[in-house]
Amino acid sequence: MTLTADTSPPPAPGGRPGADGDWWRGAVVYQVYPRSFADGNGDGIGDLTGIRDRLGYLRDLGVDAVWLSPIYTSPQADGGYDVADYRTVDPCYGTVRDVELLVADAHALGLRVITDLIPNHCSDQHPWFLQALREGPGSPARARFHFRPGRGVDNELPPNDWLSLFGGPAWTRAANPDGGPGEWYLHLFTPGQPDFNWDSGAVRDEFRSIMRYWLDRGIDGFRVDVAHGLVKAPGLPDMGRPEAVPLLGGNRVPYFDQDGVHEIYRSWRTVLDEYPGGRIAVAEAWTKTLERSARYVRPDELHQAFNFKFLSAPWDATGLRELIGRSLDAMSAVDAPTTWTLSNHDVVRHASRYACGDPGRGLRRARAASLLMLALPGSAYLYQGEELGLPEVTDLPDEVRQDPSFLRKDGGNGLRDGCRVPLPWSGDQPPYGFGAADGGPSWLPQPEQWSALSVRTQTGDPGSTLELYRAALALRRQHPALGAGSSVRWLDLAPGLLAFRRDSPAGSLVCVANTTGAPVRLPRPGRLLLASEPPTGDAAEPLLPADSAGWWQAD
Ligand code: GLC
């Protein structure tokens, strides 16, 4: 799938797609996990060349933007979320020049590109951290991190009771410059990811500079990793109940969701606003309440914050309706779009999450949930492979797993490799077009059945999940009632049905999801536009199958 000049829409003035600074309010953004998307050089690891070659696929799928998980130089202790150099690209992915070429190609196709920004921590191989180790206690270099003497008679105990999200203490004892045991440093994640000290002016300046570096290269914005973690409670107090906090939880602890983070985001907003074309930032902030999430997207802060409550919600009409309503209220109170998502590189794919032991049911519910999400007002983030209905891979052998929370055994659920298996593009044998050659390597093995789920197999099959996504995204672009917005009109149809209407002066749309295990009759929903399973019976009063959803053109 290569790009051809004659199929590309003309680049917008200034080489950017469209001039709409508010593009993000209704955007569908596709998350690329670079290691697993497409492997251009056949070494078994996805790369920027592979992504560039498949931009046409993403344009045809109908998304507005691409989010690239980290591509920076990194020892890969946590899939690149351990950055040794924020201004270079890891050789396994390519070069900065490759990023510039990718951005130019994407813009020419009308796609925007956002990259991951990892401000909570760097790699223990970052020059600042190496300098801090070298220069020892009390040095300005150490003030950019959280170094502390230990507790106990001999400093042999960690400075406080915080635990790493990946298991074990959140502190590791460093050696003094003379080689003897020295201070401890804080790492909420692996010991290879020392936390920055955001009280340091040098850290604050450095990140504004890193943002400008990438914005100058045409990047359209950032996904802010662990956006709720940068500021720690003064004095780094004990939690008093040393228990591992799950990576994806919403706990309010002394190192998450502290009020001080917002000043940082206000200063970032001024940087983003210096650039033309609507440069954005989306927060990965796991908070206790929707109202706390909304604080990250106040008008002078970031643009979007993932709605993880939606991602975590069970497949149940009553609960979903209540949650969607509260989400829209919380975000519209600060004039921000709700940012829906069902899957990403940290969670069990939604086709498996909804399965409850029955993969067929999981896929039906996933297709329905995706149609529901794409009908909701606001922006939506898709995770690569969900458009193929990929399930979580649960039988990876231990020796191939790379998720640090698995490797640290005592922490996390260690399951994140299962959603990171390389995509199947075509062909009958691994790596199914992920790399160029049949039988070539892939960094995680793909299941044998994935030939049936490949892009090539699904293309043109009207019943496939890929064609469902293509149709939904095409309709979303065309239909005046879909996309950006802040409210829906709920319809009370029948128990187990989640139904709402979206109105616009140019037309209205009704979305209905049946979260029950049985078909339900719909009274006069209008003209069917799209459904995750074909409704049956009389078109005027169709039966919406179990675990399915549909869109109707309302009168
Ligand atoms: C975020 C990332 C996750 C990573 C962690 C530490 O939660 O999404 O993949 O392990 O931060 O950077």
Boltz pocket constraint, residues with backbone or C-beta under 6 A from the ligand:
constraints:
  - pocket:
      binder: B
      contacts: [[A, 78], [A, 81], [A, 82], [A, 118], [A, 189], [A, 225], [A, 226], [A, 247], [A, 284], [A, 345], [A, 346]]
      max_distance: 6.0
